[in-house]
Amino acid sequence: MLEAERGEWRRRGGAERSNQSRARRRYEKEQLTLAEVNGLVAVTLKGVLGGAIEPGVASAVASLARVAKDLSLATELEHRLQALETQAAVSTKGRIA
């Protein structure tokens, strides 16, 4: 039995140690809420105004924050649409369309 496990480990060849695998594990745990993104933008803005952060870095942060907001909105709309479709299916059950 142990030999079979070892064979499986050799076959996989350290797949869980790849850069992609490590990045996936790291970023799944480090997701930011929209409030945290807003806080990061505010801290970045203060850093630019205080001269500690380059405007280019702030521009990148702003772009990423915009994407995060758009994804959050799209996800919310998708969930709401799904709920409406489920509700419509329940309310029309047994009726002829």
Residue frames as a rotation matrix with the C-alpha (Angstrom) as fourth column:
MET 1
0.569 0.822 0.000 0.00
0.822 -0.569 0.000 0.00
0.000 0.000 -1.000 0.00
LEU 2
0.462 -0.480 -0.746 2.77
0.123 -0.798 0.590 2.44
-0.879 -0.364 -0.309 0.87
GLU 3
-0.602 -0.720 0.344 4.50
0.406 0.095 0.909 1.60
-0.687 0.687 0.235 -2.40
ALA 4
-0.068 0.675 0.735 1.34
0.988 -0.057 0.144 2.51
0.139 0.736 -0.663 -4.32
GLU 5
0.823 0.346 -0.451 1.18
0.459 -0.872 0.169 5.87
-0.335 -0.346 -0.877 -2.54
ARG 6
-0.008 -0.917 -0.398 4.81
0.085 -0.398 0.914 6.54
-0.996 -0.027 0.082 -3.32
GLY 7
-0.577 -0.144 0.804 4.16
0.763 0.256 0.593 5.72
-0.291 0.956 -0.037 -6.97
GLU 8
0.476 0.821 0.315 1.31
0.867 -0.498 -0.011 8.24
0.147 0.278 -0.949 -6.99
TRP 9
0.667 -0.299 -0.682 3.53
0.172 -0.829 0.532 10.90
-0.725 -0.472 -0.502 -5.42
ARG 10
-0.455 -0.883 0.120 6.24
0.278 -0.012 0.960 10.25
-0.846 0.470 0.251 -8.04
ARG 11
-0.262 0.438 0.860 3.65
0.965 0.138 0.223 10.41
-0.021 0.888 -0.459 -10.83
ARG 12
0.781 0.620 -0.083 2.37
0.623 -0.782 0.024 13.80
-0.050 -0.071 -0.996 -9.65
GLY 13
0.024 -0.935 0.353 5.95
0.923 -0.115 -0.367 15.03
0.384 0.335 0.860 -9.49
GLY 14
-0.620 -0.336 -0.709 5.53
0.677 -0.685 -0.267 17.96
-0.396 -0.646 0.652 -7.10
ALA 15
-0.330 0.557 0.762 2.53
0.704 -0.392 0.592 19.47
0.628 0.732 -0.263 -8.92
GLU 16
0.693 0.659 -0.293 1.37
0.671 -0.441 0.596 21.17
0.263 -0.609 -0.748 -5.73
ARG 17
0.144 -0.733 -0.665 4.71
0.657 -0.432 0.618 22.97
-0.740 -0.526 0.420 -5.49
SER 18
-0.227 -0.218 0.949 4.32
0.938 -0.311 0.153 24.80
0.262 0.925 0.275 -8.80
ASN 19
-0.984 -0.155 -0.082 4.19
0.169 -0.965 -0.201 28.60
-0.048 -0.211 0.976 -8.89
GLN 20
-0.498 0.864 0.073 0.60
-0.355 -0.280 0.892 28.47
0.791 0.419 0.446 -10.12
SER 21
0.138 0.550 -0.824 -0.45
0.549 0.650 0.525 26.18
0.824 -0.525 -0.212 -7.28
ARG 22
-0.509 -0.397 -0.764 1.27
0.859 -0.283 -0.426 28.33
-0.047 -0.873 0.485 -4.64
ALA 23
-0.974 0.174 0.147 -0.30
-0.142 -0.968 0.208 31.48
0.179 0.181 0.967 -6.06
ARG 24
-0.198 0.961 -0.190 -3.76
-0.084 0.177 0.981 29.88
0.977 0.210 0.046 -6.07
ARG 25
0.085 0.190 -0.978 -3.46
0.879 0.448 0.163 28.86
0.469 -0.874 -0.129 -2.41
ARG 26
-0.756 -0.465 -0.461 -2.13
0.636 -0.689 -0.349 32.27
-0.155 -0.557 0.816 -1.41
TYR 27
-0.935 0.332 0.121 -4.70
-0.264 -0.884 0.385 34.41
0.235 0.328 0.915 -3.19
GLU 28
-0.134 0.916 -0.379 -7.70
0.290 0.402 0.869 32.32
0.948 0.006 -0.319 -2.25
LYS 29
0.039 0.074 -0.997 -6.91
0.992 0.120 0.048 33.19
0.123 -0.990 -0.068 1.37
GLU 30
-0.646 -0.469 -0.603 -6.12
0.577 -0.816 0.017 36.85
-0.500 -0.337 0.798 0.72
GLN 31
-0.272 0.610 0.744 -9.26
0.778 -0.316 0.543 38.08
0.567 0.727 -0.388 -1.02
LEU 32
-0.978 -0.073 -0.196 -10.23
0.169 -0.827 -0.536 41.63
-0.123 -0.557 0.821 -0.11
THR 33
0.006 0.998 -0.064 -13.72
0.883 -0.035 -0.468 42.85
-0.469 -0.054 -0.881 0.60
LEU 34
0.231 0.153 0.961 -14.95
0.741 -0.668 -0.072 45.93
0.630 0.729 -0.268 -1.24
ALA 35
0.992 0.114 0.057 -14.59
0.043 -0.718 0.695 47.93
0.120 -0.687 -0.717 1.98
GLU 36
0.433 -0.901 -0.029 -10.97
0.418 0.172 0.892 46.83
-0.799 -0.398 0.451 2.27
VAL 37
-0.096 -0.414 0.905 -10.34
0.993 -0.098 0.061 47.85
0.063 0.905 0.420 -1.35
ASN 38
0.667 0.409 0.623 -11.85
0.385 -0.905 0.182 51.26
0.638 0.119 -0.761 -0.61
GLY 39
0.916 -0.366 -0.165 -9.56
0.043 -0.318 0.947 51.60
-0.399 -0.875 -0.276 2.40
LEU 40
0.087 -0.918 0.388 -6.55
0.778 0.306 0.549 50.66
-0.623 0.254 0.740 0.30
VAL 41
0.135 0.032 0.990 -7.45
0.836 -0.540 -0.097 53.33
0.532 0.841 -0.100 -2.26
ALA 42
0.933 0.257 0.253 -7.78
0.086 -0.840 0.536 55.92
0.350 -0.478 -0.806 0.52
VAL 43
0.629 -0.771 -0.101 -4.39
0.237 0.066 0.969 54.98
-0.741 -0.633 0.224 2.01
THR 44
-0.059 -0.638 0.768 -2.85
0.972 0.139 0.190 55.12
-0.228 0.758 0.612 -1.47
LEU 45
0.507 0.322 0.800 -4.31
0.560 -0.828 -0.021 58.56
0.656 0.458 -0.600 -2.08
LYS 46
0.984 -0.178 -0.033 -2.87
-0.075 -0.567 0.820 59.81
-0.164 -0.804 -0.571 1.21
GLY 47
0.315 -0.919 0.238 0.48
0.560 0.382 0.735 58.32
-0.766 -0.098 0.635 0.23
VAL 48
0.035 -0.246 0.969 0.47
0.957 -0.271 -0.104 60.16
0.288 0.931 0.226 -3.09
LEU 49
0.769 0.323 0.552 -0.50
0.204 -0.942 0.268 63.42
0.606 -0.094 -0.790 -1.45
GLY 50
0.889 -0.457 0.036 2.23
-0.148 -0.211 0.966 62.95
-0.434 -0.864 -0.256 1.14
GLY 51
0.435 -0.738 -0.516 4.83
-0.886 -0.251 -0.389 62.07
0.158 0.626 -0.763 -1.50
ALA 52
-0.181 -0.515 0.838 5.43
-0.677 0.683 0.275 58.52
-0.714 -0.517 -0.472 -0.23
ILE 53
0.006 0.278 0.960 3.74
0.479 0.842 -0.247 56.77
-0.878 0.461 -0.128 -3.18
GLU 54
-0.915 -0.372 -0.159 4.37
0.010 -0.413 0.911 57.41
-0.404 0.831 0.382 -6.87
PRO 55
-0.192 0.891 -0.412 1.34
-0.785 -0.392 -0.481 58.52
-0.589 0.231 0.774 -8.91
GLY 56
-0.330 0.023 -0.944 1.86
-0.791 0.539 0.290 55.57
0.516 0.842 -0.160 -11.27
VAL 57
-0.955 -0.005 -0.298 1.42
0.158 0.839 -0.520 53.12
0.252 -0.544 -0.800 -8.41
ALA 58
-0.619 0.772 -0.147 -1.72
-0.161 -0.307 -0.938 54.96
-0.769 -0.557 0.314 -7.35
SER 59
-0.191 0.529 -0.827 -3.03
-0.976 -0.194 0.102 54.75
-0.107 0.826 0.553 -10.89
ALA 60
-0.639 -0.100 -0.762 -2.51
-0.310 0.941 0.137 50.98
0.704 0.324 -0.632 -10.89
VAL 61
-0.935 0.324 -0.146 -4.27
0.265 0.360 -0.894 50.68
-0.237 -0.875 -0.423 -7.52
ALA 62
-0.398 0.822 -0.408 -7.18
-0.585 -0.570 -0.577 52.76
-0.706 0.009 0.708 -8.83
SER 63
-0.296 0.249 -0.922 -7.48
-0.880 0.306 0.365 50.57
0.373 0.919 0.129 -11.94
LEU 64
-0.815 -0.048 -0.578 -7.49
0.091 0.974 -0.209 47.40
0.573 -0.223 -0.789 -9.86
ALA 65
-0.819 0.557 -0.139 -10.04
0.070 -0.143 -0.987 48.89
-0.569 -0.818 0.078 -7.46
ARG 66
-0.291 0.714 -0.636 -12.28
-0.902 -0.426 -0.066 49.76
-0.318 0.555 0.769 -10.40
VAL 67
-0.448 0.068 -0.891 -12.09
-0.497 0.810 0.312 46.16
0.743 0.583 -0.329 -11.63
ALA 68
-0.949 0.082 -0.306 -12.88
0.291 0.608 -0.739 44.86
0.125 -0.790 -0.601 -8.13
LYS 69
-0.594 0.770 -0.234 -15.92
-0.360 -0.515 -0.778 47.12
-0.719 -0.378 0.583 -7.94
ASP 70
-0.212 0.498 -0.841 -17.13
-0.971 -0.010 0.239 46.04
0.111 0.867 0.486 -11.40
LEU 71
-0.668 -0.084 -0.739 -16.71
-0.138 0.990 0.012 42.37
0.731 0.110 -0.673 -10.52
SER 72
-0.929 0.342 -0.139 -18.58
0.201 0.154 -0.967 42.86
-0.310 -0.927 -0.212 -7.26
LEU 73
-0.356 0.826 -0.437 -21.45
-0.712 -0.543 -0.446 44.56
-0.606 0.153 0.781 -9.07
ALA 74
-0.288 0.209 -0.935 -21.58
-0.817 0.455 0.354 41.90
0.499 0.866 0.040 -11.77
THR 75
-0.875 -0.074 -0.479 -21.63
0.140 0.908 -0.396 39.14
0.464 -0.413 -0.784 -9.16
GLU 76
-0.765 0.633 -0.119 -24.42
-0.049 -0.242 -0.969 40.85
-0.642 -0.736 0.216 -7.23
LEU 77
-0.197 0.707 -0.679 -26.48
-0.935 -0.344 -0.087 41.32
-0.295 0.618 0.729 -10.39
GLU 78
-0.532 -0.063 -0.844 -25.94
-0.491 0.836 0.247 37.69
0.690 0.546 -0.476 -11.36
HIS 79
-0.951 0.182 -0.251 -27.18
0.310 0.601 -0.737 36.50
0.017 -0.778 -0.627 -7.95
ARG 80
-0.530 0.794 -0.298 -30.20
-0.358 -0.528 -0.770 38.79
-0.769 -0.301 0.564 -8.12
LEU 81
-0.230 0.409 -0.883 -31.06
-0.963 0.037 0.268 37.62
0.142 0.912 0.385 -11.64
GLN 82
-0.767 -0.102 -0.634 -30.73
-0.103 0.994 -0.035 34.00
0.633 0.038 -0.773 -10.57
ALA 83
-0.868 0.481 -0.123 -33.07
0.208 0.126 -0.970 34.63
-0.451 -0.868 -0.209 -7.64
LEU 84
-0.283 0.787 -0.547 -35.62
-0.745 -0.540 -0.391 36.28
-0.604 0.297 0.740 -9.93
GLU 85
-0.368 0.103 -0.924 -35.42
-0.769 0.525 0.365 33.40
0.523 0.845 -0.114 -12.41
THR 86
-0.928 0.024 -0.373 -35.92
0.210 0.859 -0.466 30.90
0.309 -0.511 -0.802 -9.59
GLN 87
-0.668 0.714 -0.208 -38.86
-0.065 -0.334 -0.940 32.88
-0.741 -0.615 0.270 -8.26
ALA 88
-0.222 0.576 -0.787 -40.41
-0.951 -0.306 0.044 33.10
-0.215 0.758 0.615 -11.76
ALA 89
-0.622 -0.067 -0.780 -40.02
-0.408 0.878 0.250 29.36
0.668 0.474 -0.574 -12.26
VAL 90
-0.930 0.293 -0.222 -41.70
0.346 0.501 -0.793 28.62
-0.121 -0.814 -0.568 -8.94
SER 91
-0.490 0.784 -0.381 -44.58
-0.296 -0.561 -0.773 31.01
-0.820 -0.266 0.507 -9.57
THR 92
-0.077 0.465 -0.882 -45.29
-0.996 -0.079 0.046 29.65
-0.048 0.882 0.470 -13.08
LYS 93
-0.957 -0.281 0.068 -45.07
-0.282 0.959 -0.008 25.99
-0.063 -0.027 -0.998 -12.10
GLY 94
-0.562 0.772 0.297 -48.15
0.566 0.621 -0.543 24.20
-0.603 -0.137 -0.786 -13.31
ARG 95
0.335 0.655 -0.677 -49.25
-0.139 -0.676 -0.723 27.05
-0.932 0.337 -0.135 -15.58
ILE 96
0.292 -0.187 0.938 -49.21
0.913 0.348 -0.215 26.98
-0.286 0.919 0.272 -19.34
ALA 97
-0.366 -0.536 -0.761 -47.03
0.285 -0.843 0.457 29.75
-0.886 -0.049 0.461 -20.73
